[in-house]
Amino acid sequence: MEAMRPFRAGLEIHQQLDTGKLFCRCPSGLREEVLGRFERRLRISAGELGEIDEAARLEALKGRTYVYEIT
């Protein structure tokens, strides 16, 4: 039986703006209905050089929770 491999996924988040589109005159069409929500917290991790960024560490220590709405 094949061993399970660790799974990593990235998430890209966009903010809706009440403006026109960049390359056409189409309306952007804001959506108000919230389909779901999720939360995240910052976690400290070392960068490519193995060092922890001091600003990122201080932000993570604040313990904030960010709430995102899916529209």
Distance bins in CASP14 RR format, pairs under 12 A and 6 or more apart:
PFRMAT RR
TARGET T0000
AUTHOR 0000-0000-0000
RMODE 2
METHOD distances of the structure
MODEL  1
8 45 0 0 0 0 0 1 0 0 0 0 0
10 40 0 0 0 0 0 1 0 0 0 0 0
11 38 0 0 0 0 1 0 0 0 0 0 0
11 40 0 0 0 0 1 0 0 0 0 0 0
11 66 0 0 0 0 0 1 0 0 0 0 0
11 68 0 0 0 0 1 0 0 0 0 0 0
11 70 0 0 0 0 0 1 0 0 0 0 0
12 68 0 0 0 0 0 1 0 0 0 0 0
13 38 0 0 0 0 0 1 0 0 0 0 0
13 40 0 0 0 0 1 0 0 0 0 0 0
13 66 0 0 0 0 1 0 0 0 0 0 0
13 67 0 0 0 0 0 1 0 0 0 0 0
13 68 1 0 0 1 0 0 0 0 0 0 0
13 69 0 0 0 0 0 1 0 0 0 0 0
13 70 0 0 0 0 0 1 0 0 0 0 0
13 71 0 0 0 0 0 1 0 0 0 0 0
14 28 0 0 0 0 0 1 0 0 0 0 0
14 68 0 0 0 0 0 1 0 0 0 0 0
14 70 0 0 0 0 0 1 0 0 0 0 0
14 71 0 0 0 0 0 1 0 0 0 0 0
15 28 0 0 0 0 0 1 0 0 0 0 0
15 30 0 0 0 0 0 1 0 0 0 0 0
15 68 0 0 0 0 0 1 0 0 0 0 0
15 69 0 0 0 0 0 1 0 0 0 0 0
15 71 0 0 0 0 0 1 0 0 0 0 0
16 27 0 0 0 0 0 1 0 0 0 0 0
16 28 1 0 0 1 0 0 0 0 0 0 0
16 29 0 0 0 0 1 0 0 0 0 0 0
16 30 1 0 1 0 0 0 0 0 0 0 0
16 31 1 0 0 1 0 0 0 0 0 0 0
16 32 0 0 0 0 1 0 0 0 0 0 0
16 34 0 0 0 0 0 1 0 0 0 0 0
16 68 0 0 0 0 0 1 0 0 0 0 0
16 69 0 0 0 0 1 0 0 0 0 0 0
16 70 0 0 0 0 0 1 0 0 0 0 0
16 71 1 0 0 1 0 0 0 0 0 0 0
17 27 0 0 0 0 0 1 0 0 0 0 0
17 28 1 0 0 1 0 0 0 0 0 0 0
17 29 0 0 0 0 1 0 0 0 0 0 0
17 30 0 0 0 0 1 0 0 0 0 0 0
18 27 0 0 0 0 1 0 0 0 0 0 0
18 28 1 0 0 1 0 0 0 0 0 0 0
18 29 0 0 0 0 1 0 0 0 0 0 0
18 30 1 0 1 0 0 0 0 0 0 0 0
18 31 0 0 0 0 0 1 0 0 0 0 0
18 32 0 0 0 0 0 1 0 0 0 0 0
19 25 0 0 0 0 0 1 0 0 0 0 0
19 26 0 0 0 0 0 1 0 0 0 0 0
19 27 0 0 0 0 1 0 0 0 0 0 0
19 28 1 0 1 0 0 0 0 0 0 0 0
19 29 0 0 0 0 1 0 0 0 0 0 0
19 30 0 0 0 0 1 0 0 0 0 0 0
20 26 1 0 0 1 0 0 0 0 0 0 0
20 27 1 0 0 1 0 0 0 0 0 0 0
20 28 1 0 1 0 0 0 0 0 0 0 0
20 29 0 0 0 0 1 0 0 0 0 0 0
20 30 0 0 0 0 0 1 0 0 0 0 0
21 27 1 0 0 1 0 0 0 0 0 0 0
21 28 1 0 0 1 0 0 0 0 0 0 0
21 29 0 0 0 0 1 0 0 0 0 0 0
22 28 0 0 0 0 1 0 0 0 0 0 0
29 71 0 0 0 0 0 1 0 0 0 0 0
30 71 0 0 0 0 1 0 0 0 0 0 0
31 69 0 0 0 0 0 1 0 0 0 0 0
31 70 0 0 0 0 1 0 0 0 0 0 0
31 71 1 0 1 0 0 0 0 0 0 0 0
32 69 0 0 0 0 0 1 0 0 0 0 0
32 71 1 0 0 1 0 0 0 0 0 0 0
33 69 0 0 0 0 1 0 0 0 0 0 0
33 70 0 0 0 0 1 0 0 0 0 0 0
33 71 1 0 0 1 0 0 0 0 0 0 0
34 67 0 0 0 0 0 1 0 0 0 0 0
34 68 0 0 0 0 0 1 0 0 0 0 0
34 69 1 0 1 0 0 0 0 0 0 0 0
34 70 1 0 0 1 0 0 0 0 0 0 0
34 71 1 0 1 0 0 0 0 0 0 0 0
35 68 0 0 0 0 0 1 0 0 0 0 0
35 69 0 0 0 0 1 0 0 0 0 0 0
35 70 1 0 1 0 0 0 0 0 0 0 0
35 71 1 0 0 1 0 0 0 0 0 0 0
36 67 0 0 0 0 0 1 0 0 0 0 0
36 68 0 0 0 0 1 0 0 0 0 0 0
36 69 1 0 0 1 0 0 0 0 0 0 0
36 70 1 0 1 0 0 0 0 0 0 0 0
36 71 0 0 0 0 1 0 0 0 0 0 0
37 65 0 0 0 0 0 1 0 0 0 0 0
37 66 0 0 0 0 0 1 0 0 0 0 0
37 67 1 0 0 1 0 0 0 0 0 0 0
37 68 1 0 0 1 0 0 0 0 0 0 0
37 69 1 0 1 0 0 0 0 0 0 0 0
37 70 1 0 0 1 0 0 0 0 0 0 0
37 71 0 0 0 0 0 1 0 0 0 0 0
38 65 0 0 0 0 0 1 0 0 0 0 0
38 66 0 0 0 0 1 0 0 0 0 0 0
38 67 1 0 0 1 0 0 0 0 0 0 0
38 68 1 0 1 0 0 0 0 0 0 0 0
38 69 0 0 0 0 1 0 0 0 0 0 0
38 70 1 0 0 1 0 0 0 0 0 0 0
39 63 0 0 0 0 0 1 0 0 0 0 0
39 64 0 0 0 0 0 1 0 0 0 0 0
39 65 1 0 1 0 0 0 0 0 0 0 0
39 66 1 0 0 1 0 0 0 0 0 0 0
39 67 1 0 1 0 0 0 0 0 0 0 0
39 68 1 0 0 1 0 0 0 0 0 0 0
39 69 0 0 0 0 0 1 0 0 0 0 0
40 60 0 0 0 0 0 1 0 0 0 0 0
40 63 0 0 0 0 0 1 0 0 0 0 0
40 64 0 0 0 0 1 0 0 0 0 0 0
40 65 1 0 0 1 0 0 0 0 0 0 0
40 66 1 0 1 0 0 0 0 0 0 0 0
40 67 0 0 0 0 1 0 0 0 0 0 0
40 68 1 0 0 1 0 0 0 0 0 0 0
41 59 0 0 0 0 0 1 0 0 0 0 0
41 60 1 0 0 1 0 0 0 0 0 0 0
41 61 0 0 0 0 0 1 0 0 0 0 0
41 62 0 0 0 0 1 0 0 0 0 0 0
41 63 1 0 0 1 0 0 0 0 0 0 0
41 64 1 0 0 1 0 0 0 0 0 0 0
41 65 1 0 1 0 0 0 0 0 0 0 0
41 66 1 0 0 1 0 0 0 0 0 0 0
41 67 0 0 0 0 0 1 0 0 0 0 0
42 53 0 0 0 0 0 1 0 0 0 0 0
42 55 0 0 0 0 0 1 0 0 0 0 0
42 56 1 0 0 1 0 0 0 0 0 0 0
42 57 0 0 0 0 1 0 0 0 0 0 0
42 58 0 0 0 0 0 1 0 0 0 0 0
42 59 1 0 1 0 0 0 0 0 0 0 0
42 60 1 0 1 0 0 0 0 0 0 0 0
42 61 0 0 0 0 1 0 0 0 0 0 0
42 62 0 0 0 0 1 0 0 0 0 0 0
42 63 1 0 0 1 0 0 0 0 0 0 0
42 64 1 0 0 1 0 0 0 0 0 0 0
42 65 0 0 0 0 1 0 0 0 0 0 0
42 66 0 0 0 0 1 0 0 0 0 0 0
43 52 0 0 0 0 0 1 0 0 0 0 0
43 56 0 0 0 0 1 0 0 0 0 0 0
43 57 0 0 0 0 0 1 0 0 0 0 0
43 59 0 0 0 0 0 1 0 0 0 0 0
43 60 1 0 0 1 0 0 0 0 0 0 0
43 61 0 0 0 0 0 1 0 0 0 0 0
43 63 0 0 0 0 0 1 0 0 0 0 0
43 64 0 0 0 0 0 1 0 0 0 0 0
44 50 0 0 0 0 0 1 0 0 0 0 0
44 51 0 0 0 0 0 1 0 0 0 0 0
44 52 1 0 1 0 0 0 0 0 0 0 0
44 53 0 0 0 0 1 0 0 0 0 0 0
44 54 0 0 0 0 0 1 0 0 0 0 0
44 55 0 0 0 0 0 1 0 0 0 0 0
44 56 1 0 0 1 0 0 0 0 0 0 0
44 57 1 0 1 0 0 0 0 0 0 0 0
44 58 0 0 0 0 1 0 0 0 0 0 0
44 59 0 0 0 0 1 0 0 0 0 0 0
44 60 1 0 1 0 0 0 0 0 0 0 0
44 61 0 0 0 0 1 0 0 0 0 0 0
44 62 0 0 0 0 0 1 0 0 0 0 0
44 63 0 0 0 0 0 1 0 0 0 0 0
45 51 0 0 0 0 0 1 0 0 0 0 0
45 52 1 0 0 1 0 0 0 0 0 0 0
45 53 0 0 0 0 1 0 0 0 0 0 0
45 56 0 0 0 0 1 0 0 0 0 0 0
45 57 0 0 0 0 1 0 0 0 0 0 0
45 60 0 0 0 0 1 0 0 0 0 0 0
46 52 1 0 1 0 0 0 0 0 0 0 0
46 53 0 0 0 0 1 0 0 0 0 0 0
46 56 0 0 0 0 1 0 0 0 0 0 0
46 57 0 0 0 0 0 1 0 0 0 0 0
47 53 1 0 0 1 0 0 0 0 0 0 0
47 56 0 0 0 0 1 0 0 0 0 0 0
47 57 0 0 0 0 0 1 0 0 0 0 0
51 57 0 0 0 0 0 1 0 0 0 0 0
52 58 0 0 0 0 0 1 0 0 0 0 0
52 59 0 0 0 0 0 1 0 0 0 0 0
52 60 0 0 0 0 1 0 0 0 0 0 0
52 61 0 0 0 0 0 1 0 0 0 0 0
53 59 0 0 0 0 1 0 0 0 0 0 0
53 60 0 0 0 0 1 0 0 0 0 0 0
54 60 0 0 0 0 0 1 0 0 0 0 0
54 61 0 0 0 0 0 1 0 0 0 0 0
55 61 0 0 0 0 0 1 0 0 0 0 0
55 62 0 0 0 0 0 1 0 0 0 0 0
56 62 0 0 0 0 0 1 0 0 0 0 0
57 63 0 0 0 0 0 1 0 0 0 0 0
58 64 0 0 0 0 0 1 0 0 0 0 0
59 66 0 0 0 0 0 1 0 0 0 0 0
60 66 0 0 0 0 0 1 0 0 0 0 0
END
